[in-house]
């Protein structure tokens, strides 16, 4: 898979695979031949509307005897031209002053007739020009179409309206107060033989190129608007649409896609279709995770182990529910499972850490996912390193709803034992985990994973300013998990956040017994600023 960022160059090689109707055209009819993109991902990232319309045409059309043109600044002409192009099944090109690419594209398409909608001068002398004011009546006269109605498009909704156009029944789009005067067209178009649509082609559109969207719909491609986002993982609507097709090719239409690093693997992730609890494939912003912390079957290590598995799921939902009344974002209940437990004894391997078997944790992890909970596997490694322990749980981390937490408090030097000194971990060891977990996430085309770093003293994460936050496969979080009076805890929160990298997410822990007093959900949201992305309970 290749991500492409120079569409006027790249599209020249994408014109091999074509579709057509079974019946040949009648004599005198106009011919249209489509071109299925030859790559799983093609990027159309031109800045100007004329260039974007041309590049979309080059990706999806090999030949079109008829082409619709409009002035780029003529909203009425562009909207009605979109209606005509989709109904006829031909490209829509928009013209800008001084832009020569439209004339070149008419030549490449072999255009013999141009429908000029609205106030526009077609940039070619080698075609027969049919002119029509931007009124449905004039376009009907020029094309032989019969619009089933006219839809007034509010300002700012042009891309949505055009993306929703279908060939049958054709609808005329009009902008409020933008229609041209006059109803008569000059000339008429030949009948157009529509080819079979490109139903397996998806166009992800930021909405900048209305003409490009119209051309995509004219070719029968499915258009999915991203709301301006250039990361296809950001929208559950985009992920759902892409995952429904067996093997689609994707065209990314919008100037912003040129700057989206890793668009190829992000698109592959969206195509796979796995979603996080709460929807989409990116963690934050967009949800508040509220977690029960502990170890299954062990009540002394936190709330999670105070009941059986079904009871823990119910309790996680009960603990999370009050937050739905005090935040605007979706609230996702969660388990934070202590997978490796700090031990007072060295154990057979001498690392002062009990590593719970994968098969002990699997029922909890899988049942939580089925119930719509997120799961974080927490590591207390003792004298071994975090990466070694993380790899023990690789098969669980390959599940889309499972993240990882590192607890430096329990990371010992070779001469230390637990509870004699608070542990710490250097940033280089943490960055090893970042690299491994991000690579695992990308290779398996998984939704973004949460990597939690527990901290309540600055010394616990020396060198944190060098933490690798460039891997977009992960959402890296500092979790303030100290206990005590609210004032002291808020002071720790402020100290941890001082001069922190802006890319970090943030978490907060409420202790049922140790906090004096414990903040209520409403108090937690009101007093902890900014609002945490994860709130856990122990």
N, C-alpha and C positions, 0 to 999 in steps of 0.2 A: 504494500500500500504506500502511495506517495501523496504527500500534501503538496498542492501546487499553488503558487502565488503570483504567477505571471500569465494570466489567462489568455491574453492575445497571442502569446507564443505557444502555450501548452495546448490550446484547443485545436491547433492544426493537425495534431496526430490523433484526434478523438473521433474521426468521422468515418470509421470503417463499418461499424455495426449499424445497419439501417432496418427500418420496418416499413411495410406498405400494406395496402389493402389487397385482398385476393383478386378483386375485380380491377381491371385496368381502367384508366380514365377514358371518358368519351372524347371524341375529337373536339378540340377547342377548349377542353377543361384545363384548369391550372393544376399543376402537379406539386405535391409537397412530399419530401422524403426526410424522415427523422433520423437522428444519429444518437444511439444510446451511448452514454459515456463509457469509455474503455477502461476506466480506473474505478476502484471502490470509492475514492474521494477525489473530487475535482473542486478547485477553489476559484471562484469568480470574485475578485477583490478589487475591482477598479474603483477609483474615487469618483469620477464623473458619471452622471446618468447616461450620457450617450455611450461612453465606453462600456459601462455595465450592461446596457441593453444589447450591444454588439457581441460582447463576450458570451452572454447567455445564449444568444442566437447561434453562435459558433459551436457551443457545446451540444446543443440539442437539435439543430437543423442542419442537414446536408444541402438541401435544395428547397426553395420555395418560390414558385412563380409569382405569387402574390405576397406583398409585405404591407403592413400598416405602419404609417409614420405619424408622429405628432411632435409638437414643439415641447422641449423638456420643461419649460416654464409655463406651459398652458395646461392647467389642471383639468379643465373641461375636456380638452382634446385628448389628454392622456387617459382619463377615466373612460371616456366613450371609445377611444381607440383600443383600450384594453378589452372592453366588451366585444368589439368587432373582431379583434385578433383571436380571442378565445373561441368565439362562435365559429369563426372560419377555420381555425386550426393553423394559423400562420404567425410569424414573429411580429412583435411590436418593437420598432426602433424609435428612439427619441433623438431629436436634433438639437445640438447646441451651436451657438455661433463659433466659427473657426474650427469645429471638430470635423475632420475628414473621414473618420472611421466608418460612419454610416454609409457613405457612398461606396467605400471599399466593400462593405458587407453586402450591399445590394448586388454588386458585381459577383461576389463569391456565391451568393445564393442563386444567381441566375435569374433575378427578378425581372419579370416582363411587365408587371402592373404594380403600382403603388396606390394605396388608399391613403390620402392625406386628410387627416381629421383635424379640424380646427384651423387656426392661423399658423400655417407651417409651409415652408418652401422645401420640397423634396430635394436632397442634395445630389441628384443624378439626372443627366439629360438622356440617358439611354433607355428609359422606361416610359410606359404610358401612365400618366398620372390621372387618377380619379380624385377629385376634390369634394369634400363634404364638410359643411359647417358642423360644429360639435352639437348636433341635435340628433335624437334618435330617428326622426323622420328622414333626415338627409342621409344618414348611414344606411337605413333600410333601403332607400331608393338606390344607393350606389351598390349595394351588396346583394340585394334580394333577400336579406334576413328579415325575420319578423320577430321583433323583441316582444316578449310576453309581458313586459312591464318596465317601468323605470324606477330605479332605486336611488334615493337621495343619500349621498355619502357625507356624513359629518366631517368637519375638518379634523385631520389627524387620523382618520380611519381608512385612508385610501388603500394601504397595503392589505388590511384585513378584508376589505370588500373585494379587491381583485383576487386575492388568494381563494376566495369562496366562489369565484365564477366557474360555471360549467358550460359546456357547449350546448347542451340541450336540457332544459329550455334556456335560450339566450335572454339575458337581462341587460338592460341599458343602465350603466352607472352614470350618475350626474352629481356634481358637487353643488351645494347650495349657492345660488347666485352666480354660477360660473358658466352657464350655458351660452352658446353663441346665438346670435340672431340669424334668421334665415332658415329655410327648410329644404332648399333645392341643392342637389348634387350635380356636378358636372362630370358626365361619363358614368360608366358602370363596369363592374369587375366581371371576369369570367367565373363560371362555377368552379369551386375548389374541391378536389378529391381529397378527403381527409385520410391520412394514414392511420394504422393502428396506434393507439396511444402508448407512451412510455410509462406504463403503470408501475414498473419496478424501479423507477427513478424518483428519488426524494430530493427536493430542493429545500435546504435549510436557509431561510431568508431572515435577515435582520429587519427588513422592511424599508431599507433605503432605496432600492431600485424597484419601483412599481412596474416599470416596463419589463424588467427582467422577470418579475413574478408573473406578469401577463403572458410572456413568452413561454414560461414553464408550464402554465396551465393550458396554453394552446397546444403544447406538445403532449398533453395528457399526464405530465409529471405531477406527483403529489407535492404540495407546498406546505411546509410546516413553519410557521412564524416563531421566531425565538424570543420575541419581545426585546430585541436589541442585544441579547446575550450572544457571545461568540464561542462559548464553551457548550457543546451540545449536551453535556451532563447536567446542566443547570436546571433544566425544565423536565418535570415528569411527563408533560404532554409530548415533548420532543422524543424522550426516551421511549415512551409507549408507542408512538407512531413508527419510529424506526424499527423497533423490535417486532412489530407485527408482520413485516415483510420477510420472506425467507432469505433472500440474498440481494438486497437493494444496492444500487449505486447511489452515492450521495453527492449533490452539488451544494457547496457552501456559497451562498450569494450575499455579499455585503463587504464593504471596504474593511470593516473591523477584523474580518477573518485573516487578513494578511499578517496581523500582529499576534495572532493566537498561537503561541508555541504549543507543539504537541497536538495539533488538531487531528492528526491521523490516529493516534492511540485514543484520544478522547472520543472520536467518532466511533472507533471500534468498540469502546466501552458502552457507548449509548446503543449501538446496534445489538450488543449482547442482551441488553434489556433488564439486567438485575437492578432493583431499586432498593433504596434504604427504607427502613421503617419511617413513615411520614412522607415518603415519595421523593423522587429525584435521585440523583447520584452524587450531589455535593452536600456536605453536612451543614455548613454555616455560611451566611445566615439562613434562616428558614426553619429552624426547629430549636426547641429547648429540650435537652435530655435530662431526665430525672431518674437517678439510679439508686437501687439498693446495693449496698456494699457488703461483702462477706464471702464465706466459703461454704459450699453446700454441706449440710448436715452438721455444722459446727456453730452453735449459737454464740460462743465466746468471741468469735471473730467478726461479728457484725449482724445486721438485720437479715441478710440474705439467708443465713443458715438457721434462723429461728423457726422455720416451718418447712413442710415438704415442698416439692416442686410446684404443684398446682397452687398451693397456698402462697408461695413466693411470687408467682405471676400475679395473683390477685392483689397481694400487698403492694407490689410495684405499681400497679395501676391505681390503687387507693392513695399511695403517697404522691403520685404524679398529678392526680386529678385536681387538687386545689390550685395548681399553677395555671390551669386553663382559664381561671377567672381573673388572673392578674397579669397575663401576658397576651400579646396579640399573635404570636407565632404558634404553630402546632407544638404540642407537648408530647414527647415520646418517652414512655417508661422504659427502664433499662435495668440490666444486671451488671454490676461490676464484680466479677468473680475473681477471688484471689486464687490464681492457678498454682503459684508456687508460694509456699508459706514459710516465712522465717522461722527457724527452729532453734531451740536452745541446745540441741545436740548436733554434733558434726554429721551424723549419718554415715552410711556406707561410703558415699562418695566424698565426704569431708567438706561439703560446701555449706553446711548449716542452713539448708533449705529443703523443704519437702516438696517435690514436684508431683502434683496430682496427675495420675494417668489420664491420657486423653479420653479413654472410654468412661472414666468416672465423670468427666465434665460434659461429654457429648450430649447426654439426654437433657441437661439443663440448657446447653447452648441451642440445641435444635428446637426444643419446646419453646424457648423464649422467642426465637425467630418466627415460629409458626404463630405465636400469639401477638406478633407485631412489636416485640421488644428489641431494643439494641442490646448488644453484649460487649463488654470490655473485659479482656483477660488481663489480670493484674499480676505483675512479677515482683517477688521479693527474693532476690537471687543469692543472698548470703555472700559466700566467697567466690562464686563463679560470676561470669559476666552476663549482661542482659541478652546479648545476641545469642549466646549458646542456649539460654533458656527459651527465648522466643522461638527458635527453630524447632523445639520440641512440640510446639502447638501449631505448626504450619498448616496442617490439614484443617484445623478449626478456623484459622485465620483466612483460609481460602473461601469461607462462607461470606456472603456479601454484607451480613449484618453484624460482623464481629470486628472489633478493634483491639488495641493493645495499650496497656499502661505500664510504665516503669516507675518503681518506687525507690528512689535513692536512699531513703531512710534505712533500708535494709540491704544496702550494697556494702559489704565489708571488705576491708583490706585483709591480706593473708594472716595478720596477727590479731585481728579483732574478733569479738563475739557480740552477739546481739544484746542490746539494752545497756551496754557499757558506754557506748558512744553512738551518736547519730551518724549514720553512714552518708556517703556522698558518691557521685559519679561524675567523671570528667566528660566534657562535651564530645570528645572524640569517640568515646564508647557509645554515646547516644546517637551520634551521627552514623555510626555503623548500623544501628538498628533502623534509622531513617532510610538509609540506602537499601537495606535488605527488604524492609516492609514495602517501600515504594516500588521496588522492582517486582516483588511478588504481586502487588496490586495491579500494576500495568500488564504484566505477562498474562494474568488470569482475567483481564478486562473486568475488574471489579469496581464497584462504586468507591468513592473516596473513603479512606479509612481514618479513624480517629486514633491518634497516638497521644496518650496522656502522660505528662511528666509531673508526678507529685512533688510538691515543694512547700516547705513552710519556713525554711531558712535560706538565706542567700548562699551560704557555703555549700548547700547540698548539690548545686549544679554549677560548679566553677566553669567559667568560660562560656556561659549561656549565650553571650552576645555572638558567638560563632556558631550557634545552632543552625543547621541546614534547614531553611524554610522554603527552599526553591522547588521542592518536589510537590507538584500539585496533585499527586495521587493521594496525599495525606493532608489531614487537618491536624496540625500539631498544637497541643494545648498545655498550658501550665495550670495545674490544679492546686489551689491553695487549700491544703488539707489539715491545717492546724486546728487545735481545739482550745476552748476557753471562753472568756467573756467576749461579747460582741465587739466592744471597743478595741481590745487587743487583736482580735482576728481581723478587723478592718484595717488596723495599722499594718499587720503583716501583708494584707492584700495590697495596700498602697506601696509598701516597700518592694514587693515582688514585681509590681507593674511599673515601677520607676525605670525609665529609659528602656523599656521592653520593646522588642521589634513589633511593628504594627501588624504583622501577619499572624501573630499568635492568637489562638483562641484561649478562653479563660474558663476555669471551673472553680467551684466552691463546694465545701463539704460542711454539712450540719451533723453534729454529734448529738445523738439522742440523750445520752447520760452525762457527757463530759462538758458540753457547752453550758454557760452560766449567765443567762438562760439561752436555750436554743431559739434562733429566729424562726418565726412562723413563715410559711410561704409568702404571704403578703409582705412581711417585714424583710425577708431576704431580697425580694425584687425591689422594694423601696429603698433599702439601705446599701445594697451592694451595687456599685456602679463602676463600669458599665454592667449591664445585666449579664450574668454568666451564661455560657452556652451549655454547661453541664453543672447540675447540682446533685450531689450524692449524699446519701444518708447512711451513717454508721451507728 
